[in-house]
Amino acid sequence: MEVDQILLTLIGASASFVTFCLMRFPQTRRAQFQQYGPFSLTASFFGALTILFISALTVCAQVVWH
């Protein structure tokens, strides 16, 4: 893997983790969005999985492009 592919993978994994945390734990959100309760564990997991899937597709597209 090239450096740019590794960086895309790390950014995608980080974005997925942040998505899970923001959906599951409302105290980590900005003040105006803290009024909404936490999402269910299933919804948080699938939200994070969606972000991870999109980032994996981005890495695959970058590999095919080169």
GUKOLKE-857088 format. One record per residue (C-alpha): y, z, x; residue in one letter. Coordinates in pm, whole numbers, plus 32768, in hexadecimal, padded with zeros to 4 digits. Last residue first. Example, Ala and Ser with C-alpha at 12.3 -4.5 7.8 and 13.67 -1.06 7.14 Angstrom:
<recs>
7F96:82CA:8557:s
7E3E:830C:84CE:a
</recs>
This chain:
<recs>
81B8:7BF8:7E8C:h
81EF:7BE3:7D13:w
808C:7C55:7CCC:v
80C5:7D9A:7D86:v
8213:7DD3:7CD5:q
8170:7D95:7B86:a
8061:7E8F:7BD8:c
8166:7F94:7C3D:v
8226:7F59:7AFA:t
80E6:7F6E:7A2F:l
809F:80BE:7AD3:a
8200:812F:7A76:s
81C8:80CC:790C:i
807A:8183:7906:f
8113:82BF:799B:l
822A:82B8:7898:i
812B:8290:7782:t
8055:83A8:7811:l
8182:8490:7810:a
81C1:8446:76A2:g
804C:8465:765A:f
803F:85BD:76FA:f
817A:8637:764D:s
80F9:85BE:74FC:a
7FAB:866A:7532:t
8048:87B1:75A8:l
8124:87B6:7476:s
8297:877B:74A0:f
8373:88A5:74E1:p
8481:8902:73EA:g
85CB:8852:73B9:y
86FB:892E:73F1:q
86DC:88F6:7567:q
8768:8797:7543:f
88DB:87ED:7552:q
88A1:88E3:766D:a
87FA:87E9:7755:r
8682:8804:7768:r
85B8:88F2:7845:t
85B9:8A02:7737:q
850A:890F:764C:p
83C0:8920:770C:f
82BD:8822:7698:r
8387:86E2:7680:m
845D:8722:77B0:l
8332:8794:787E:c
825C:8668:781F:f
8376:8574:7865:t
83B7:861A:79B6:v
8248:85F1:7A14:f
8249:8482:79B0:s
838B:8441:7A6B:a
82F3:84E1:7BA1:s
81BA:840C:7B86:a
828B:82D3:7B5C:g
836E:832C:7C80:i
8241:836D:7D5D:l
819D:8223:7CFC:t
82DD:815E:7D2E:l
830A:8201:7E83:l
81A4:81AC:7EE6:i
81D5:8044:7E7A:q
8319:802E:7F41:d
826F:80B8:8078:v
815C:7FB7:8073:e
8000:8000:8000:m
</recs>
